Amino acid sequence: MAEILRGKVVADKIKEKMVERIKKLNDKGIEPTLAIVRLGEDPSDISYEKGIIKSAEKLGIKTVIKEEEVSLKTEELVNIIEELNNDDKISGILVFRPLPKGIDEEVISKTISPEKDVDCMNPLNLAKIFEGDMSGFAPGTPKAAIEILINNNIDLEGKNVVVINRSLVVGKPLAMMLLEKNATVTICHSRTKDLDKITKDADIVMTALGRAKFLDEKYFNKDSIIIDIGVSMDEDGKMSGDVDFENVEDKVAKITPVPRGVGSVTNTVLLDNVVKGCEKRA
Ligand SMILES: Nc1nc(=O)c2c([nH]1)NC[C@@H]1CN(c3ccc(C(=O)N[C@@H](CCC(=O)O)C(=O)O)cc3)C=[N+]21
């Protein structure tokens, strides 16, 4: 039977360390505040937003929600973000991605002030990750995946880690963060040949394919550690990861569930960035 790596334990540990830091800021008259910009009502945006608000309330971090129409123009969104950039009460800005088709995401990314860019959208912040400078803001999802490993004392030094995803939001920054921890990283994607052979030989597989239950026992071995970052809906409309959990559960060493795995740590990591940003500006 595999060890189940649950997100809540990890999120609670991170939250615990944040309490004292938030108190220190409050003592200086600073109230950490996250602005959330959402266009339309995408279910995965809403689900993330709910998690953020719940955790923020618990920690005493303020949230300001800017809810806009999907038909919003790039220039209008730029104006909203510039207002938040210039508002001293706002410590961090999160803009839900992907943005609607009509919006120029590159323009928006560059508009978010690097000092308030808590989800690491601005290319200036992303460049730091690629330079191996981890002192700034790291994007929420890859950071949450790494936190699960660290908090479960899973050492990355010299390990063979396979990342299945090559996006700028997950795969590429995740690979850089793993390299920084001296892992040997292989990045796989939709054109990869013989994926099962590559993953079967790995110590750790971190996957964000977005195909419900796609990876079964043939992709793993009895010592595999699986970090499932995928979120999609299975044929019954239930939230599911990339891995066929029931199929592999008793054939691998460790695995994160979906839900209640990586996704449940993401909002805490984001809020940790809000506090970090506040501390830097204070
Ligand atoms: N700039 C940006 N950054 C993001 O990180 C981002 C985004 N935009 N847009 C939307 C997606 C989606 N996303 C989720 C994160 C956690 C849960 C989450 O907390 N999931 C719970 C389950 C929640 C439920 O059951 O509905 C879990 O996995 O246990 C959900 C969704 C972050 N995203």
The ligand as an SDF file (V2000), in Angstrom:
LIG
                    3D

 33 36  0  0  0  0  0  0  0  0999 V2000
   -2.7870   32.7060  -12.2020 N   0  0  0  0  0  0  0  0  0  0  0  0
   -3.3160   31.5210  -11.8700 C   0  0  0  0  0  0  0  0  0  0  0  0
   -2.6470   30.7050  -11.0200 N   0  0  0  0  0  0  0  0  0  0  0  0
   -3.1740   29.5000  -10.6470 C   0  0  0  0  0  0  0  0  0  0  0  0
   -2.5580   28.7570   -9.8600 O   0  0  0  0  0  0  0  0  0  0  0  0
   -4.4640   29.1140  -11.1750 C   0  0  0  0  0  0  0  0  0  0  0  0
   -5.1020   30.0130  -12.0510 C   0  0  0  0  0  0  0  0  0  0  0  0
   -4.5040   31.1770  -12.3920 N   0  0  0  0  0  0  0  0  0  0  0  0
   -6.3250   29.7210  -12.5750 N   0  0  0  0  0  0  0  0  0  0  0  0
   -7.0630   28.5780  -12.1140 C   0  0  0  0  0  0  0  0  0  0  0  0
   -6.1510   27.4380  -11.7510 C   0  0  0  0  0  0  0  0  0  0  0  0
   -6.8260   26.3900  -10.9240 C   0  0  0  0  0  0  0  0  0  0  0  0
   -6.1250   26.3640   -9.6820 N   0  0  0  0  0  0  0  0  0  0  0  0
   -6.5260   25.6130   -8.5770 C   0  0  0  0  0  0  0  0  0  0  0  0
   -5.7440   25.5090   -7.4470 C   0  0  0  0  0  0  0  0  0  0  0  0
   -6.1830   24.8080   -6.3330 C   0  0  0  0  0  0  0  0  0  0  0  0
   -7.4020   24.1820   -6.3450 C   0  0  0  0  0  0  0  0  0  0  0  0
   -7.8360   23.4380   -5.1450 C   0  0  0  0  0  0  0  0  0  0  0  0
   -7.7800   23.9290   -4.0360 O   0  0  0  0  0  0  0  0  0  0  0  0
   -8.2910   22.2100   -5.2920 N   0  0  0  0  0  0  0  0  0  0  0  0
   -8.7470   21.3940   -4.1810 C   0  0  0  0  0  0  0  0  0  0  0  0
  -10.1520   20.8790   -4.4080 C   0  0  0  0  0  0  0  0  0  0  0  0
  -11.1760   21.9070   -4.5910 C   0  0  0  0  0  0  0  0  0  0  0  0
  -12.4960   21.2940   -5.0250 C   0  0  0  0  0  0  0  0  0  0  0  0
  -12.7970   20.1580   -4.5950 O   0  0  0  0  0  0  0  0  0  0  0  0
  -13.2040   21.9510   -5.7850 O   0  0  0  0  0  0  0  0  0  0  0  0
   -7.8620   20.1860   -4.0500 C   0  0  0  0  0  0  0  0  0  0  0  0
   -7.1320   19.8590   -4.9820 O   0  0  0  0  0  0  0  0  0  0  0  0
   -7.9500   19.5380   -3.0170 O   0  0  0  0  0  0  0  0  0  0  0  0
   -8.1950   24.2630   -7.4600 C   0  0  0  0  0  0  0  0  0  0  0  0
   -7.7580   24.9680   -8.5750 C   0  0  0  0  0  0  0  0  0  0  0  0
   -5.1220   27.2740   -9.6870 C   0  0  0  0  0  0  0  0  0  0  0  0
   -5.0780   27.9310  -10.8540 N   0  0  0  0  0  0  0  0  0  0  0  0
  1  2  1  0
  2  3  2  0
  2  8  1  0
  3  4  1  0
  4  5  2  0
  4  6  1  0
  6  7  2  0
  6 33  1  0
  7  8  1  0
  7  9  1  0
  9 10  1  0
 10 11  1  0
 11 12  1  0
 11 33  1  0
 12 13  1  0
 13 14  1  0
 13 32  1  0
 14 15  1  0
 14 31  2  0
 15 16  2  0
 16 17  1  0
 17 18  1  0
 17 30  2  0
 18 19  2  0
 18 20  1  0
 20 21  1  0
 21 22  1  0
 21 27  1  0
 22 23  1  0
 23 24  1  0
 24 25  2  0
 24 26  1  0
 27 28  2  0
 27 29  1  0
 30 31  1  0
 32 33  2  0
M  CHG  1  33   1
M  END
$$$$
